[in-house]
């Protein structure tokens, strides 16, 4: 009993959680199979390392504020033939994060821009890069509130500190002057220091409308595009595709004919 207590105390001090769960089972198996002490210890430690990594990924995924959990393996490249799969696979090597470069997905709503962003985020987290995901609307709203509460510097760190910052849905709403300048500040502070992954439904020529200032838009694009990859995605929305499969549009057409 004293030995068990000493072990539990040691596990607690070392922060081990998996080994206490499997110790007796692994010890019995080692005894039956005549496994050496070194191999027995290695088996225990490998289990603890795997469990620790799982806890890390779970925690960092939660802190990243991803909208959902979708991997690259779940992406249907056959449905979006306009996407060069090799370029996406190259991004998935995460060299762009290592080199502090940016990635930008352009295309209409529903073509998979957010899915690809989340998939790359999950891959980055698994490789122990820090990630933060936000929509452009939430980013702007958060910074405007922080500015009024005099906590703007603290909030800015939330967007400038991670290895990878993902800003989704640029262009769905026009930014006010104050918000546009906050956005510029984030891009400037991350320039050659950390990667940004953006998604937008607007071509670069329309970004002056987004930020309400062509000069500011040019300055933002100058920093974003200097070290970056742009992926243009064309095609039909996945959501519309599913509705067509379910016969939604067919029924609508029949209803129109009936009228």
C-alpha positions in Angstrom: 0.0 0.0 0.0 2.9 2.3 0.8 4.4 1.6 -2.6 1.1 2.4 -4.3 0.9 5.7 -2.5 4.5 6.6 -3.4 3.7 5.8 -7.1 0.6 7.9 -7.0 2.5 10.8 -5.4 5.2 10.5 -8.0 2.7 10.4 -10.9 1.0 13.5 -9.5 4.3 15.4 -9.2 5.3 14.5 -12.7 1.9 15.3 -14.1 1.4 11.8 -15.6 -2.2 10.8 -16.1 -2.1 7.9 -18.6 0.5 5.7 -16.8 -1.6 5.4 -13.6 -4.5 4.1 -15.7 -2.6 1.4 -17.5 0.2 0.5 -15.1 -1.2 -2.7 -13.6 -2.4 -4.0 -17.0 0.9 -3.3 -18.7 2.8 -4.8 -15.8 0.7 -8.1 -16.0 1.3 -8.3 -19.7 5.0 -7.7 -19.3 5.2 -10.5 -16.7 3.3 -13.0 -18.9 5.3 -12.2 -22.1 8.6 -11.9 -20.2 9.2 -8.4 -21.5 12.4 -6.7 -20.3 12.3 -3.8 -17.8 13.5 -1.4 -20.4 10.8 -2.4 -22.9 8.2 -2.2 -20.1 9.3 1.3 -19.2 9.3 2.3 -22.9 5.8 1.1 -23.4 4.6 3.1 -20.4 6.4 6.3 -21.4 5.2 6.0 -25.0 1.6 5.8 -23.8 2.1 8.8 -21.6 3.6 10.8 -24.5 0.7 9.9 -26.8 -1.8 10.9 -24.1 0.0 14.2 -23.4 0.0 15.0 -27.1 -3.7 14.3 -27.3 -4.4 16.6 -24.4 -2.3 19.3 -26.0 -4.1 19.0 -29.3 -7.5 19.1 -27.6 -6.6 22.2 -25.6 -5.0 24.1 -28.5 -7.9 23.2 -30.8 -10.3 24.6 -28.2 -8.2 27.8 -27.8 -8.1 28.2 -31.6 -11.9 28.8 -31.7 -12.4 26.8 -34.9 -16.0 26.8 -36.1 -16.0 23.0 -36.6 -13.7 20.0 -37.0 -13.0 19.1 -40.7 -9.8 17.6 -42.1 -8.2 17.7 -45.5 -9.1 14.1 -46.0 -12.8 15.0 -45.7 -12.5 17.6 -48.5 -14.0 16.6 -51.8 -11.5 17.8 -54.4 -13.5 16.1 -57.2 -16.3 18.5 -56.6 -14.1 21.5 -57.0 -11.8 20.8 -60.0 -10.7 24.4 -60.2 -8.6 23.8 -57.1 -5.1 22.6 -57.7 -4.9 19.8 -55.1 -1.1 19.8 -55.3 -1.0 23.4 -54.1 -3.3 22.6 -51.1 -1.1 19.6 -50.3 1.9 21.8 -50.4 0.3 24.2 -48.0 -0.4 21.2 -45.7 3.3 20.7 -45.3 3.1 23.9 -43.3 6.3 25.3 -44.8 4.4 28.6 -45.3 4.0 28.9 -41.5 7.6 28.0 -41.0 8.6 30.7 -43.4 6.1 33.2 -42.0 4.2 33.4 -45.3 0.5 34.0 -46.0 -2.2 32.0 -47.8 -5.4 33.5 -49.3 -8.4 31.6 -50.5 -10.7 33.6 -52.9 -14.0 32.4 -54.2 -17.8 32.6 -53.9 -19.6 31.4 -50.7 -19.9 27.6 -50.1 -17.0 26.4 -52.2 -14.9 25.1 -49.3 -12.7 28.0 -48.3 -13.5 27.7 -44.6 -13.2 23.9 -44.7 -9.7 24.1 -46.2 -8.7 26.8 -43.6 -9.9 24.6 -40.7 -8.2 21.6 -42.1 -4.9 23.5 -42.3 -5.4 24.8 -38.8 -5.9 21.3 -37.4 -2.7 20.1 -39.2 -0.8 23.1 -37.8 -2.0 22.4 -34.2 -1.0 18.8 -34.6 2.5 20.0 -35.5 2.5 22.3 -32.4 1.9 25.6 -34.1 -0.4 28.0 -32.3 -3.5 29.0 -34.2 -6.4 31.5 -33.8 -9.5 31.5 -36.0 -11.9 34.5 -36.3 -14.3 35.9 -38.9 -13.6 39.4 -40.1 -16.8 40.6 -38.5 -15.9 39.1 -35.1 -12.4 40.6 -35.3 -13.7 44.0 -36.1 -16.4 43.9 -33.4 -13.9 42.6 -30.8 -11.4 45.4 -31.5 -14.0 48.1 -31.5 -15.2 47.0 -28.1 -11.7 46.7 -26.8 -10.9 50.2 -28.1 -13.8 51.6 -26.1 -12.8 49.7 -23.0 -9.1 50.7 -23.3 -8.0 47.1 -23.7 -7.0 47.3 -27.3 -3.4 46.4 -26.8 -4.3 43.2 -25.0 -6.8 42.2 -27.7 -4.3 43.0 -30.5 -1.9 40.4 -29.0 -4.6 37.8 -29.4 -4.3 38.4 -33.2 -0.6 39.0 -33.5 0.9 36.3 -31.2 -0.2 33.0 -32.8 1.9 31.3 -35.4 -1.1 31.2 -37.7 -4.0 33.7 -37.7 -7.0 32.8 -39.8 -9.4 35.6 -40.8 -12.5 34.2 -42.5 -15.1 35.9 -44.7 -13.3 39.1 -45.6 -15.6 41.2 -47.8 -19.0 40.2 -46.6 -19.3 43.5 -44.9 -17.6 46.9 -45.5 -15.3 48.0 -42.7 -15.6 51.4 -41.1 -12.5 53.6 -41.1 -11.5 52.7 -37.5 -12.0 49.0 -38.1 -10.0 49.1 -41.4 -7.1 50.7 -39.7 -7.1 48.1 -36.9 -7.0 45.5 -39.6 -4.1 47.2 -41.3 -2.3 47.3 -37.9 -2.7 43.6 -37.5 -1.4 42.8 -41.0 1.5 45.2 -40.4 2.5 43.7 -37.1 2.4 40.2 -38.4 4.3 41.1 -41.6 7.3 38.6 -41.9 6.7 37.7 -38.2 3.7 35.3 -38.4 1.4 33.8 -41.1 -2.1 34.9 -42.0 -4.6 32.8 -43.8 -7.5 34.8 -45.3 -10.7 33.8 -47.1 -12.7 36.2 -49.2 -15.5 36.3 -51.6 -14.0 39.4 -53.3 -11.3 39.7 -55.9 -8.3 41.9 -54.9 -9.6 44.6 -57.2 -12.7 45.0 -55.0 -10.8 45.4 -51.7 -10.9 49.1 -51.9 -14.6 48.8 -51.4 -14.1 46.5 -48.4 -11.8 48.9 -46.6 -13.5 52.1 -47.9 -10.1 53.4 -49.0 -8.1 52.3 -52.1 -4.8 53.6 -50.6 -5.3 51.6 -47.4 -6.4 48.5 -49.3 -3.3 48.7 -51.5 -1.1 49.0 -48.3 -2.8 45.9 -46.8 -2.4 43.9 -50.0 1.2 45.0 -50.4 2.1 43.4 -47.1 -0.2 40.3 -47.5 0.9 39.4 -51.0 4.6 40.0 -50.6 5.1 36.4 -49.3 1.9 34.5 -50.1 0.0 31.9 -52.1 -3.4 32.8 -53.6 -5.8 30.0 -54.3 -8.8 30.9 -56.5 -11.7 28.6 -56.1 -14.5 28.6 -58.6 -17.6 26.4 -58.8 -20.9 25.6 -57.1 -21.6 25.8 -53.4 -21.5 22.5 -51.5 -24.7 23.5 -49.8 -26.5 24.1 -53.0 -25.2 20.7 -54.3 -26.7 18.9 -51.3 -30.0 20.7 -51.8 -30.0 19.6 -55.4 -29.3 16.0 -54.3 -32.3 16.2 -52.0 -34.5 17.4 -54.9 -35.0 20.9 -53.4 -34.5 22.8 -56.6 -36.5 20.3 -58.6 -39.4 20.7 -56.3 -39.1 24.5 -56.5 -39.2 24.3 -60.3 -42.3 22.1 -60.2 -43.9 24.6 -57.8 -43.2 27.5 -60.2 -44.6 25.5 -63.1 -47.7 24.8 -61.0 -48.2 28.5 -60.3 
